[in-house]
Amino acid sequence: MPVKWLSKEKSLKLLASEKYGRLATCGNDRPYITPINFVLLNGKIYFHSGFQGRKIDNLKSNPKISFEVSRCGKLFAAPHAKNFTFRFWSVLVDGIVRQIDDADLKLAVLNRFMEKYASGYEYIPLTRNDMAGVNIFEISIKKISGKVSADSSLDL
């Protein structure tokens, strides 16, 4: 099935609409993929994480990453098996990661997380004092590409 390539703006819109994505890091000459929750803020991707583990080790030794979000839609059945396919969209990002130390930026990022994931719930808002012990990373997008199945009925 033919695909349509998406503009940067549509790719960013789809990226922001997803609840989780897959972060690819590389360390010790081996790729490693981790599913993560994330937010988009001022054109950058942010995620939170623990302070240790393979992902963290990889990011310390190599800040170059790839990030992916996608959605698979309805199966497109056809008379011949070779023409069966799914409607879909996907967005791929290549970027550079850095750890965020600034408490004000951490607070802004975590507030965006609350807007995205806790909308409709009541909670005590975060403050600068809550930022100790929080590990936030920023992905600067160097390249972004998006594609969609050409006859997709997915909401774009």
Secondary structure, 3 states (H helix, E strand, C coil): CCEEEECHHHHHHHHHHCCEEEEEEEECCEEEEEEEECEEECCEEEEEECCCCHHHHHHHHCCEEEEEEEEEEEEECCCCHHHCEEEEEEEEEEEEEEEECCHHHHHHHHHHHHHHHCCCCCCCCCCHHHHCCCEEEEEEEEEEEEEEECCCCCCC
